Every structure is written in structure tokens, then in C-alpha cells.
Amino acid sequence: MPTRQEMDELLNPANCSWTWTEENGVNGFRVTSLISGHTDASIFIPAAGCLLELEGRDGAGEYGQYWTKSLVSDNSARAWARNFYDGSQNEALDDNWFDNDRCYGLTVRAVKE
């Protein structure tokens, strides 16, 4: 899982462009590198919503909530997560960080070191 710092690197407009798209019937963002020598690299971040405790999946196709492995410094039961909203790159790049109990069903996006 990415750290909060690694997620911030993706969010930096000097590093990546964010394009709202649909791939294989799934809404989400195509995040493409702007770094010289890596402009052919991209990842798809689906708008997978989140899994609410009693209500089931919410927001699929409209937003995503993604965990990082960065724990909240004063409470290791909580970790930092990030919201991504549909269609607006500006909203995606706004400061949409939040911390939440790690038992909630947010999406995980693996990264390779």
C-alpha cells in the first residue's frame, strides 16, 4: 500500500495528470506520469466507493476512498485515507485527506517498490 507521501506524489500536478474516464465499464481516474522518461506510465484508479458497515457498498462509480499505510501518529487504530470524486480533477487534487478507523472497507491500491 502507498504511504501518504507516495499518494501526495501522484497528486502533485508537476508529476501526474488526472483524467476522469471509463474503462471496461468502470468509472475512475487515469493517472499518467508527466515525468520525463516515464510519460508512458499510468495507472487506473477506479471510483470504487466504500463499504459501509451495515449499508453495503456506497458511491461506486462516483468516488473512491483509498487507504494508505500511514497510521495516525497518536492512534494506531486509525490510518490516513484519500477521497477521489467523479469528473473533477480540481476536486481530486484538493486536500481530501481524512483519517478513519482501519476496520472500515476502503479501497486498497497496491504499489510496487
C-alpha positions as CSV (number, residue, x, y, z in Angstrom):
1,M,0.0,0.0,0.0
2,P,1.2,3.5,-0.7
3,T,2.3,5.9,2.1
4,R,0.7,9.3,2.4
5,Q,3.8,10.8,0.9
6,E,3.6,8.4,-2.1
7,M,0.0,9.3,-2.7
8,D,0.9,13.0,-2.5
9,E,3.5,12.4,-5.3
10,L,0.6,11.2,-7.5
11,L,-1.4,14.2,-6.6
12,N,1.3,16.7,-7.5
13,P,0.3,18.3,-10.8
14,A,4.0,18.5,-11.7
15,N,4.2,14.7,-11.5
16,C,0.9,13.4,-12.9
17,S,-2.1,14.3,-14.9
18,W,-5.6,13.1,-13.8
19,T,-8.3,12.3,-16.3
20,W,-11.8,11.1,-15.4
21,T,-12.7,8.2,-17.7
22,E,-14.5,4.9,-18.0
23,E,-12.5,1.7,-18.5
24,N,-14.2,-1.7,-19.0
25,G,-17.5,-0.2,-17.8
26,V,-15.9,1.3,-14.6
27,N,-15.6,5.0,-13.8
28,G,-12.4,6.3,-12.4
29,F,-9.2,8.4,-13.0
30,R,-6.4,7.5,-15.4
31,V,-3.3,8.9,-13.7
32,T,-0.5,9.5,-16.2
33,S,3.1,10.4,-15.3
34,L,4.4,13.7,-16.6
35,I,8.0,12.9,-15.5
36,S,10.5,12.8,-18.4
37,G,11.3,9.3,-19.4
38,H,8.1,7.9,-17.7
39,T,5.3,9.6,-19.7
40,D,4.1,6.2,-21.0
41,A,3.4,5.1,-17.4
42,S,-0.1,5.3,-16.0
43,I,-2.5,3.7,-13.5
44,F,-6.2,3.5,-13.3
45,I,-7.8,4.4,-10.0
46,P,-11.4,3.1,-10.0
47,A,-14.2,5.0,-8.3
48,A,-15.0,2.0,-6.1
49,G,-16.9,3.9,-3.4
50,C,-16.5,2.4,0.1
51,L,-18.0,-0.4,2.0
52,L,-20.3,0.9,4.8
53,E,-20.7,-1.3,7.8
54,L,-24.4,-2.0,7.5
55,E,-25.5,-0.4,4.3
56,G,-23.1,-2.2,1.9
57,R,-21.2,-0.5,-0.9
58,D,-21.8,3.2,-1.4
59,G,-20.7,5.6,-4.1
60,A,-19.4,3.1,-6.6
61,G,-18.9,4.9,-9.9
62,E,-18.9,8.3,-8.3
63,Y,-16.0,8.4,-5.8
64,G,-13.3,6.3,-4.3
65,Q,-11.8,6.2,-0.8
66,Y,-8.3,4.8,-0.7
67,W,-6.2,3.7,2.3
68,T,-2.6,4.5,2.8
69,K,-0.3,2.5,5.1
70,S,0.4,5.7,7.0
71,L,-1.0,5.5,10.5
72,V,-2.3,8.4,12.6
73,S,0.6,9.3,14.9
74,D,-1.4,9.3,18.1
75,N,-3.8,6.4,17.3
76,S,-2.6,3.3,15.5
77,A,-6.2,2.1,15.1
78,R,-6.6,4.8,12.6
79,A,-4.9,5.4,9.2
80,W,-4.8,8.1,6.6
81,A,-7.0,7.8,3.5
82,R,-7.8,9.9,0.5
83,N,-11.1,10.8,-1.3
84,F,-11.3,11.0,-5.1
85,Y,-14.5,12.5,-6.6
86,D,-16.0,12.0,-10.0
87,G,-15.3,14.1,-13.0
88,S,-13.4,17.0,-11.5
89,Q,-9.6,17.0,-11.5
90,N,-9.7,20.0,-9.2
91,E,-11.7,18.2,-6.6
92,A,-9.5,15.2,-6.9
93,L,-6.4,17.3,-6.2
94,D,-8.0,19.3,-3.4
95,D,-6.9,18.4,0.1
96,N,-9.3,15.5,0.6
97,W,-7.3,13.7,3.3
98,F,-9.0,12.1,6.2
99,D,-8.2,9.6,8.9
100,N,-10.5,6.7,9.8
101,D,-10.7,3.5,11.8
102,R,-8.8,0.8,9.9
103,C,-11.7,-1.6,10.2
104,Y,-13.7,0.2,7.5
105,G,-13.9,-1.1,4.0
106,L,-12.0,1.4,1.9
107,T,-10.2,0.5,-1.3
108,V,-6.6,-0.6,-1.3
109,R,-4.4,0.2,-4.3
110,A,-1.1,-1.8,-4.3
111,V,2.1,-0.2,-5.3
112,K,5.4,-1.8,-6.4
113,E,8.6,-0.6,-4.7
